[in-house]
Amino acid sequence: MTYYKLYARCSAQEFVEFWQQFYRSKIPDEVYQANLNLRGDLSEENISLLWRWKNERYGLPLIEATKAILSDINAFRRLAHVDGPEERDFWQKASRVSPWIVWQVFLFHMARPQDYPIFDQHVMRAFWALTQGYIYRRPKEARVLCLKYEHFCSSYSGYRGFFFKLVSEASSPEPKAVDRALWAFGRHLKRLHRVDGPLPLGEDR
């Protein structure tokens, strides 16, 4: 796969190192990292702060509904391995909190951040640019209602596989660094390009 620093081709590791420095968050990532509480169960306070970090405007209305399935989140988190039936069952719980795929994925991410990377318009824009060479300013996959588990899988699985391939190619010990890089690259593409179109080809290194 070809990666870019601006529009010059680079390695996966260089891509992550370059782009993550342009990542910005209204609430510091330290708040996010602390409230993932990876060594134990999530608490109601963790849930509240994670939604505020993710999107204070749209996340706040989802806090109470998420608290209502907190025991399900923690049960899913404690599983040694996740297979299809367990994933489907948890999706059914997540879909009661929100029908929108971005928020459903974030619930999966809260429970198992190492297995389910965050999903939004910016990372999807980066995904399509890097895999198809095309810039979609408003990628439809990040804006869909998911009313069936199969739809959730078909909309998310491609990005999820791509994400972990990039983690491997970049030899990144911290998957969140890859998320930051993709978010920043995708946001840059939206701000720079006013219409959908091909990704400008970079020069060989």
WORAHU-V236758 format. One record per residue. N is the residue number from 1. PHI is phi in whole degrees, -180 to 180 (* if undefined). OMEGA is omega in whole degrees, 0 to 359 (none if undefined). NEAR is the number of other C-alpha atoms within 10 Angstrom. Layout:
# WORAHU-V236758
n=N phi=PHI omega=OMEGA near=NEAR
n=N phi=PHI omega=OMEGA near=NEAR
This chain:
# WORAHU-V236758
n=1 phi=* omega=181 near=9
n=2 phi=-98 omega=178 near=14
n=3 phi=-118 omega=186 near=20
n=4 phi=-137 omega=163 near=20
n=5 phi=-103 omega=195 near=17
n=6 phi=54 omega=179 near=15
n=7 phi=-121 omega=174 near=13
n=8 phi=-93 omega=181 near=14
n=9 phi=-66 omega=182 near=17
n=10 phi=-153 omega=177 near=19
n=11 phi=-79 omega=177 near=16
n=12 phi=-61 omega=180 near=23
n=13 phi=-64 omega=178 near=17
n=14 phi=-64 omega=178 near=14
n=15 phi=-58 omega=182 near=22
n=16 phi=-65 omega=182 near=27
n=17 phi=-63 omega=181 near=18
n=18 phi=-71 omega=190 near=17
n=19 phi=-77 omega=183 near=23
n=20 phi=-65 omega=179 near=19
n=21 phi=-69 omega=179 near=12
n=22 phi=-98 omega=178 near=14
n=23 phi=-70 omega=178 near=15
n=24 phi=-136 omega=177 near=12
n=25 phi=-140 omega=180 near=10
n=26 phi=-62 omega=176 near=10
n=27 phi=-105 omega=185 near=15
n=28 phi=-54 omega=179 near=10
n=29 phi=-63 omega=177 near=14
n=30 phi=-61 omega=177 near=8
n=31 phi=-67 omega=177 near=14
n=32 phi=-60 omega=183 near=18
n=33 phi=-60 omega=182 near=12
n=34 phi=-64 omega=185 near=12
n=35 phi=-87 omega=169 near=19
n=36 phi=-69 omega=174 near=21
n=37 phi=47 omega=189 near=14
n=38 phi=-64 omega=183 near=15
n=39 phi=-93 omega=181 near=6
n=40 phi=-158 omega=178 near=10
n=41 phi=-78 omega=173 near=17
n=42 phi=-78 omega=177 near=20
n=43 phi=-107 omega=177 near=15
n=44 phi=-62 omega=178 near=15
n=45 phi=-66 omega=176 near=11
n=46 phi=-57 omega=181 near=19
n=47 phi=-57 omega=182 near=21
n=48 phi=-61 omega=183 near=19
n=49 phi=-72 omega=178 near=20
n=50 phi=-66 omega=177 near=25
n=51 phi=-66 omega=178 near=23
n=52 phi=-64 omega=178 near=20
n=53 phi=-65 omega=183 near=19
n=54 phi=-64 omega=181 near=19
n=55 phi=-168 omega=186 near=14
n=56 phi=-62 omega=182 near=15
n=57 phi=-67 omega=185 near=9
n=58 phi=-95 omega=182 near=12
n=59 phi=-79 omega=183 near=16
n=60 phi=-56 omega=180 near=16
n=61 phi=-66 omega=183 near=12
n=62 phi=-96 omega=186 near=16
n=63 phi=-64 omega=184 near=19
n=64 phi=-66 omega=178 near=14
n=65 phi=-65 omega=178 near=13
n=66 phi=-71 omega=177 near=22
n=67 phi=-59 omega=181 near=19
n=68 phi=-66 omega=179 near=13
n=69 phi=-112 omega=183 near=16
n=70 phi=-58 omega=179 near=18
n=71 phi=-64 omega=177 near=14
n=72 phi=-69 omega=178 near=17
n=73 phi=-61 omega=182 near=23
n=74 phi=-69 omega=177 near=17
n=75 phi=-65 omega=178 near=13
n=76 phi=-65 omega=179 near=19
n=77 phi=-62 omega=185 near=21
n=78 phi=-78 omega=180 near=14
n=79 phi=-62 omega=178 near=11
n=80 phi=-68 omega=178 near=6
n=81 phi=-140 omega=180 near=8
n=82 phi=-114 omega=174 near=14
n=83 phi=-110 omega=182 near=8
n=84 phi=-53 omega=182 near=8
n=85 phi=-61 omega=179 near=9
n=86 phi=-67 omega=179 near=12
n=87 phi=-66 omega=179 near=14
n=88 phi=-61 omega=180 near=17
n=89 phi=-62 omega=180 near=13
n=90 phi=-70 omega=177 near=21
n=91 phi=-59 omega=179 near=22
n=92 phi=-60 omega=177 near=14
n=93 phi=-69 omega=181 near=17
n=94 phi=-64 omega=182 near=24
n=95 phi=-69 omega=175 near=21
n=96 phi=-76 omega=178 near=13
n=97 phi=-77 omega=179 near=21
n=98 phi=-157 omega=176 near=18
n=99 phi=-86 omega=184 near=16
n=100 phi=-86 omega=187 near=17
n=101 phi=-62 omega=181 near=25
n=102 phi=-58 omega=182 near=21
n=103 phi=-77 omega=176 near=24
n=104 phi=-61 omega=179 near=24
n=105 phi=-63 omega=180 near=21
n=106 phi=-66 omega=174 near=21
n=107 phi=-64 omega=174 near=26
n=108 phi=-62 omega=181 near=21
n=109 phi=-65 omega=176 near=19
n=110 phi=-55 omega=184 near=25
n=111 phi=-73 omega=186 near=25
n=112 phi=-140 omega=186 near=20
n=113 phi=-62 omega=180 near=17
n=114 phi=-78 omega=183 near=13
n=115 phi=-106 omega=186 near=13
n=116 phi=-129 omega=180 near=20
n=117 phi=-67 omega=179 near=23
n=118 phi=-62 omega=188 near=24
n=119 phi=-134 omega=176 near=22
n=120 phi=-157 omega=186 near=19
n=121 phi=-63 omega=185 near=21
n=122 phi=-70 omega=180 near=23
n=123 phi=-69 omega=177 near=25
n=124 phi=-69 omega=177 near=25
n=125 phi=-63 omega=177 near=27
n=126 phi=-64 omega=180 near=28
n=127 phi=-57 omega=182 near=25
n=128 phi=-68 omega=179 near=17
n=129 phi=-64 omega=184 near=22
n=130 phi=-80 omega=183 near=19
n=131 phi=-96 omega=182 near=13
n=132 phi=-116 omega=181 near=11
n=133 phi=70 omega=183 near=16
n=134 phi=-135 omega=182 near=17
n=135 phi=-101 omega=173 near=25
n=136 phi=-106 omega=183 near=25
n=137 phi=-66 omega=180 near=21
n=138 phi=-129 omega=184 near=15
n=139 phi=-58 omega=187 near=19
n=140 phi=-65 omega=182 near=12
n=141 phi=-61 omega=181 near=19
n=142 phi=-88 omega=184 near=20
n=143 phi=-124 omega=187 near=13
n=144 phi=-94 omega=167 near=15
n=145 phi=-84 omega=178 near=16
n=146 phi=-109 omega=181 near=19
n=147 phi=-104 omega=177 near=16
n=148 phi=-135 omega=180 near=13
n=149 phi=-59 omega=181 near=16
n=150 phi=-62 omega=178 near=11
n=151 phi=-68 omega=176 near=13
n=152 phi=-57 omega=182 near=23
n=153 phi=-63 omega=184 near=16
n=154 phi=-67 omega=181 near=11
n=155 phi=-81 omega=188 near=17
n=156 phi=-107 omega=190 near=20
n=157 phi=-64 omega=180 near=12
n=158 phi=-63 omega=179 near=12
n=159 phi=-65 omega=181 near=21
n=160 phi=-59 omega=178 near=17
n=161 phi=-64 omega=177 near=12
n=162 phi=-60 omega=183 near=14
n=163 phi=-59 omega=183 near=21
n=164 phi=-72 omega=173 near=18
n=165 phi=-66 omega=178 near=14
n=166 phi=-66 omega=176 near=21
n=167 phi=-56 omega=181 near=20
n=168 phi=-68 omega=182 near=14
n=169 phi=-66 omega=180 near=13
n=170 phi=-86 omega=184 near=18
n=171 phi=51 omega=184 near=13
n=172 phi=-87 omega=177 near=17
n=173 phi=-76 omega=183 near=10
n=174 phi=-125 omega=179 near=10
n=175 phi=-55 omega=181 near=19
n=176 phi=-63 omega=176 near=18
n=177 phi=-64 omega=178 near=18
n=178 phi=-67 omega=177 near=26
n=179 phi=-60 omega=180 near=23
n=180 phi=-62 omega=181 near=22
n=181 phi=-65 omega=180 near=22
n=182 phi=-65 omega=179 near=26
n=183 phi=-61 omega=182 near=26
n=184 phi=-67 omega=179 near=22
n=185 phi=-65 omega=179 near=27
n=186 phi=-64 omega=178 near=26
n=187 phi=-66 omega=178 near=19
n=188 phi=-59 omega=181 near=17
n=189 phi=-62 omega=180 near=20
n=190 phi=-67 omega=182 near=19
n=191 phi=-72 omega=185 near=9
n=192 phi=-86 omega=185 near=8
n=193 phi=-112 omega=185 near=13
n=194 phi=-85 omega=180 near=11
n=195 phi=-136 omega=174 near=11
n=196 phi=-62 omega=177 near=14
n=197 phi=173 omega=182 near=13
n=198 phi=-64 omega=173 near=12
n=199 phi=-72 omega=178 near=17
n=200 phi=-58 omega=183 near=13
n=201 phi=-76 omega=178 near=11
n=202 phi=-90 omega=178 near=15
n=203 phi=-83 omega=175 near=10
n=204 phi=-63 omega=179 near=8
n=205 phi=-68 omega=none near=7
